[in-house]
Amino acid sequence: MPEGPKRPRGEEDSLGRRMRRYAQVSASVGTLAARLGAERFLGVTIDREQHAAELRRALGGIKGPLMKVAQMLSTIPDALPEQYVDQLAQLQSHAPAMGWLFVRRRMTAELGPDWELRFAAFAREAAAAASLGQVHRAEGLDGRAFACKLQYPNMRSAVEADLRQLKFVFALFHRIDRAVDPVNIHAEISERLREEIDYRREGRHMRLYTHMLRREKGVSVPDYVPELSTDRLLTMTWLEGRSMVAAIETASQRQRNHLAQSMFRAWYVPFYFYGVIHGDPHLGNYTVRDDWGINLLDFGCIRVFKPSFVQGVIDLYHALERHDPALAVHAYESWGFTGLSKDVIDTLNLWAAFVYTPLLEDRARRIQEVGSGHYGQEVAAKVHRELHRLGGVRPPREFVLMDRAAIGLGSVFLRLKAEINWHRQFQDLIQGFSVPELAARQSAALGSCELPLP
């Protein structure tokens, strides 16, 4: 077989590149460590709000996975103290685009020196730029409109360097506040981020979502174009749409409700029918169609669960519905929680009751009817205080992205001011649920896309 285009020199995950990345990132997190350490061990008082703002500004200047991780942490309850979450949430999924010389060099590395002949047109200016890569609009030889996502160089080395620094920051925060043990949060983020720089895998995820959402008229998924894709170049069909922020400005209540229903189906049909969740409900990962359906655009952060985990989510719903504490314990244990005391279970139930209440009430309502404009913030703070008092808890890995999806979507629904009957939406998904049937559908769908079972 002929060899593909050679990888640019230094693209591998080299020790030298990791060390340079450590030095760059350490300039940002080193000050964080020093100040927090002084506060913890020397009794020095720091202004947490100001400190968090400085950290956000520092991370915002670093292109690469650390910005991506910061965005993820801002939507994982209790991963970091509240002041830091508020600041990290302001990091946007965009960065200054690389210029044409960079693009031409990178495209040559991925598709060979004649790469331009494989397109009828290729835009020199990026249509969007994010933390791990940038997107260019193109036209195929067959006339189709394409989106070409080109990864920045040396991302593998950057990922390993940034994850090591993140582990250090987590350990430091945990010494200060033991309410939530971040070991499994770090492990889950690490695995998902390593997968996210594998664009061939993302292409298979795209095929999986095309299959899972094929009957959902309110959701569109781009077509994967494997002949114009590599490990670091992902080509897909271009889907026209407006940003969610722009769409909300002109939307009626009926249109906002329709958007919320489409998003609910886009995230939870895959979960309850196939055990798959999209773990990154960031506003930049979808656009709004002219008919007020949505386009899903990014498939790097995908989590596949064992059918028993999905059963546990449904079991907890029934436990709250029936006031059945034994079933609640069974649900938590099926997710991987261990050593749960009654007080810890009662505290976890505070969070569960908040998340499940819209699903339990058979009426049209907003996703959150009391509290601030931040979804679940007051409840999360109360749960955190109680867990701290009780000695803390270690969330299982499987719980991390599921919780993140719920919070991320809830925040979007809150912003939409959507008023729908969440109970009926949920009942439509779980009616007739069967673990064996989910397992069979999951196995067939993953197998057809060459993806592993959980």
ZAMARGU-4260 file (C-alpha; in steps of 0.2 Angstrom, whole numbers, plus 5000, padded with zeros to 4 digits):
<rodrens>
0) 5000/5000/5000 | 5006/5018/4996 | 5011/5028/5011 | 5001/5043/5016 | 5008/5060/5018
5) 5022/5062/5030 | 5018/5069/5047 | 5026/5086/5050 | 5042/5085/5060 | 5038/5086/5079
10) 5020/5081/5077 | 5023/5066/5088 | 5020/5067/5107 | 5038/5071/5111 | 5046/5074/5128
15) 5054/5090/5122 | 5037/5097/5116 | 5029/5092/5132 | 5042/5100/5142 | 5040/5116/5132
20) 5021/5115/5135 | 5024/5112/5154 | 5034/5128/5155 | 5021/5139/5145 | 5006/5132/5156
25) 5016/5133/5172 | 5017/5152/5170 | 4998/5152/5172 | 4995/5139/5185 | 5011/5142/5195
30) 5004/5158/5202 | 4988/5150/5206 | 4997/5136/5216 | 5008/5148/5225 | 4994/5160/5231
35) 4982/5146/5236 | 4996/5137/5245 | 5000/5153/5255 | 4981/5154/5259 | 4980/5136/5265
40) 4997/5134/5274 | 5002/5152/5279 | 4986/5159/5283 | 4987/5173/5269 | 4971/5180/5264
45) 4968/5182/5245 | 4954/5189/5235 | 4947/5174/5227 | 4936/5184/5214 | 4951/5194/5208
50) 4962/5178/5208 | 4950/5169/5198 | 4948/5183/5185 | 4967/5183/5183 | 4967/5164/5180
55) 4954/5166/5167 | 4963/5180/5158 | 4979/5169/5158 | 4971/5154/5152 | 4962/5164/5138
60) 4979/5168/5131 | 4984/5149/5129 | 4978/5141/5113 | 4975/5123/5115 | 4967/5110/5127
65) 4969/5119/5143 | 4956/5132/5137 | 4945/5117/5132 | 4947/5109/5149 | 4943/5126/5158
70) 4927/5126/5148 | 4922/5109/5153 | 4926/5112/5171 | 4915/5127/5171 | 4900/5115/5169
75) 4904/5101/5180 | 4897/5104/5197 | 4909/5105/5211 | 4925/5102/5201 | 4932/5119/5206
80) 4927/5132/5219 | 4912/5143/5213 | 4923/5159/5210 | 4933/5150/5198 | 4918/5142/5189
85) 4910/5159/5186 | 4926/5166/5178 | 4930/5150/5168 | 4913/5150/5161 | 4917/5166/5152
90) 4930/5157/5141 | 4923/5156/5124 | 4926/5142/5112 | 4936/5153/5100 | 4953/5159/5097
95) 4963/5169/5084 | 4963/5159/5068 | 4980/5154/5061 | 4985/5162/5044 | 4985/5155/5026
100) 5003/5149/5026 | 4999/5139/5042 | 4983/5132/5034 | 4992/5127/5017 | 5006/5119/5026
105) 4995/5109/5038 | 4983/5104/5023 | 4999/5098/5013 | 5004/5087/5028 | 4986/5079/5029
110) 4981/5077/5011 | 4997/5078/5001 | 5005/5092/4990 | 4990/5091/4978 | 4977/5094/4991
115) 4970/5109/4983 | 4965/5099/4967 | 4954/5088/4978 | 4942/5103/4981 | 4933/5115/4969
120) 4936/5129/4981 | 4944/5131/4998 | 4942/5147/5009 | 4958/5155/5015 | 4950/5163/5030
125) 4944/5152/5044 | 4925/5152/5047 | 4928/5148/5065 | 4942/5145/5077 | 4942/5136/5093
130) 4954/5129/5106 | 4960/5114/5097 | 4958/5118/5079 | 4949/5129/5066 | 4936/5127/5052
135) 4937/5132/5034 | 4923/5132/5022 | 4926/5122/5006 | 4917/5115/4990 | 4919/5098/4985
140) 4922/5092/4967 | 4904/5085/4967 | 4897/5103/4972 | 4894/5099/4990 | 4898/5112/5003
145) 4910/5106/5016 | 4917/5111/5033 | 4935/5106/5035 | 4941/5106/5053 | 4960/5107/5054
150) 4969/5103/5071 | 4982/5114/5077 | 5000/5106/5077 | 5007/5097/5092 | 4990/5095/5101
155) 4995/5078/5107 | 5010/5085/5117 | 4999/5099/5123 | 4985/5088/5129 | 4998/5077/5140
160) 5006/5093/5147 | 4990/5102/5151 | 4982/5086/5159 | 4997/5084/5170 | 4996/5102/5176
165) 4977/5100/5178 | 4980/5085/5190 | 4992/5096/5200 | 4978/5110/5202 | 4965/5097/5206
170) 4976/5090/5220 | 4979/5107/5227 | 4961/5112/5227 | 4957/5095/5236 | 4969/5099/5250
175) 4960/5115/5253 | 4942/5108/5251 | 4938/5090/5252 | 4920/5090/5248 | 4922/5082/5231
180) 4937/5071/5227 | 4942/5075/5209 | 4952/5059/5205 | 4938/5052/5194 | 4934/5069/5186
185) 4952/5071/5180 | 4952/5053/5174 | 4936/5056/5164 | 4942/5073/5157 | 4958/5065/5152
190) 4951/5051/5142 | 4938/5062/5133 | 4951/5075/5129 | 4963/5062/5121 | 4948/5055/5111
195) 4944/5073/5105 | 4960/5075/5096 | 4957/5059/5086 | 4947/5066/5071 | 4944/5049/5063
200) 4936/5044/5079 | 4925/5059/5079 | 4920/5055/5061 | 4914/5038/5067 | 4904/5047/5081
205) 4896/5058/5068 | 4890/5042/5058 | 4884/5035/5075 | 4873/5051/5078 | 4867/5051/5060
210) 4860/5033/5064 | 4854/5037/5081 | 4845/5053/5076 | 4839/5048/5059 | 4820/5049/5064
215) 4822/5066/5073 | 4816/5079/5061 | 4821/5093/5072 | 4839/5088/5072 | 4852/5088/5058
220) 4869/5080/5058 | 4882/5083/5045 | 4889/5069/5034 | 4906/5063/5037 | 4918/5063/5022
225) 4931/5050/5026 | 4941/5052/5009 | 4945/5070/5014 | 4949/5066/5032 | 4964/5061/5042
230) 4968/5059/5061 | 4970/5078/5061 | 4958/5084/5047 | 4940/5081/5049 | 4929/5085/5033
235) 4910/5085/5034 | 4896/5093/5025 | 4892/5111/5029 | 4875/5114/5038 | 4868/5131/5037
240) 4861/5139/5053 | 4862/5154/5064 | 4870/5155/5081 | 4859/5151/5096 | 4862/5168/5104
245) 4856/5177/5087 | 4841/5166/5086 | 4835/5169/5103 | 4835/5188/5100 | 4821/5186/5088
250) 4812/5170/5093 | 4794/5169/5099 | 4789/5159/5114 | 4783/5145/5102 | 4800/5145/5093
255) 4810/5145/5109 | 4799/5130/5115 | 4802/5121/5098 | 4821/5124/5100 | 4821/5117/5118
260) 4811/5101/5112 | 4823/5098/5098 | 4838/5099/5110 | 4830/5088/5123 | 4828/5075/5109
265) 4845/5077/5102 | 4853/5074/5119 | 4842/5061/5126 | 4836/5050/5112 | 4854/5043/5110
270) 4855/5041/5129 | 4839/5032/5133 | 4839/5022/5116 | 4858/5018/5114 | 4867/5023/5130
275) 4876/5037/5122 | 4878/5055/5128 | 4885/5071/5120 | 4896/5078/5134 | 4898/5095/5127
280) 4882/5106/5127 | 4892/5122/5123 | 4882/5135/5113 | 4896/5134/5099 | 4892/5116/5096
285) 4875/5119/5087 | 4866/5131/5076 | 4848/5135/5073 | 4840/5130/5056 | 4827/5141/5047
290) 4813/5130/5053 | 4819/5131/5071 | 4827/5114/5072 | 4845/5112/5077 | 4861/5107/5068
295) 4873/5097/5079 | 4891/5101/5074 | 4904/5094/5086 | 4906/5076/5090 | 4923/5075/5099
300) 4916/5073/5117 | 4905/5058/5117 | 4902/5045/5131 | 4895/5028/5129 | 4887/5020/5145
305) 4883/5002/5150 | 4865/4999/5149 | 4864/4996/5168 | 4870/5015/5170 | 4855/5021/5160
310) 4844/5009/5171 | 4851/5018/5186 | 4846/5035/5179 | 4828/5029/5177 | 4828/5020/5194
315) 4833/5036/5203 | 4818/5045/5194 | 4806/5032/5201 | 4814/5032/5218 | 4810/5051/5219
320) 4793/5048/5212 | 4789/5034/5224 | 4799/5041/5239 | 4809/5025/5239 | 4826/5027/5248
325) 4831/5009/5245 | 4829/5011/5226 | 4839/5028/5227 | 4853/5019/5235 | 4853/5005/5222
330) 4853/5019/5208 | 4868/5027/5216 | 4877/5011/5218 | 4874/5006/5200 | 4882/5022/5194
335) 4898/5018/5205 | 4896/5027/5221 | 4902/5018/5236 | 4902/5019/5255 | 4887/5030/5255
340) 4880/5034/5272 | 4862/5040/5275 | 4867/5058/5277 | 4877/5057/5260 | 4863/5050/5251
345) 4851/5063/5258 | 4863/5076/5252 | 4865/5068/5235 | 4846/5067/5234 | 4845/5086/5236
350) 4854/5088/5219 | 4844/5074/5211 | 4828/5082/5217 | 4833/5098/5208 | 4837/5089/5192
355) 4822/5078/5191 | 4809/5089/5198 | 4804/5096/5180 | 4803/5078/5174 | 4791/5073/5189
360) 4779/5087/5187 | 4766/5084/5173 | 4764/5102/5167 | 4772/5115/5156 | 4785/5124/5166
365) 4802/5132/5165 | 4817/5121/5168 | 4820/5132/5184 | 4807/5142/5192 | 4816/5150/5207
370) 4833/5156/5211 | 4846/5165/5201 | 4849/5166/5182 | 4863/5152/5184 | 4855/5135/5183
375) 4857/5125/5199 | 4869/5137/5207 | 4861/5139/5224 | 4857/5120/5225 | 4875/5115/5220
380) 4882/5127/5233 | 4871/5119/5247 | 4876/5102/5242 | 4894/5106/5242 | 4893/5113/5260
385) 4884/5098/5266 | 4897/5086/5257 | 4911/5096/5265 | 4903/5094/5282 | 4901/5075/5279
390) 4919/5072/5274 | 4917/5072/5255 | 4912/5060/5241 | 4921/5054/5225 | 4910/5055/5210
395) 4912/5040/5199 | 4919/5043/5181 | 4903/5038/5173 | 4893/5052/5182 | 4904/5066/5177
400) 4898/5069/5159 | 4881/5064/5162 | 4880/5078/5176 | 4888/5090/5164 | 4876/5087/5150
405) 4861/5090/5162 | 4868/5106/5169 | 4874/5112/5152 | 4857/5109/5144 | 4848/5116/5159
410) 4857/5132/5157 | 4852/5133/5138 | 4834/5129/5142 | 4835/5143/5156 | 4842/5155/5143
415) 4828/5150/5131 | 4815/5153/5144 | 4807/5138/5137 | 4790/5132/5144 | 4787/5114/5140
420) 4780/5098/5148 | 4797/5090/5152 | 4788/5076/5161 | 4779/5070/5145 | 4795/5072/5135
425) 4804/5061/5147 | 4790/5048/5148 | 4790/5047/5129 | 4809/5042/5130 | 4808/5029/5144
430) 4791/5021/5141 | 4794/5002/5138 | 4813/5004/5143 | 4822/4987/5143 | 4840/4984/5147
435) 4842/4969/5134 | 4834/4980/5120 | 4846/4994/5124 | 4861/4983/5124 | 4856/4975/5107
440) 4853/4992/5099 | 4869/4999/5106 | 4879/4984/5100 | 4872/4985/5083 | 4875/5004/5081
445) 4892/5004/5088 | 4898/4989/5078 | 4892/4997/5062 | 4902/5013/5066 | 4918/5003/5072
450) 4916/5009/5089 | 4920/4999/5105 | 4907/4994/5118 | 4908/5001/5135
</rodrens>
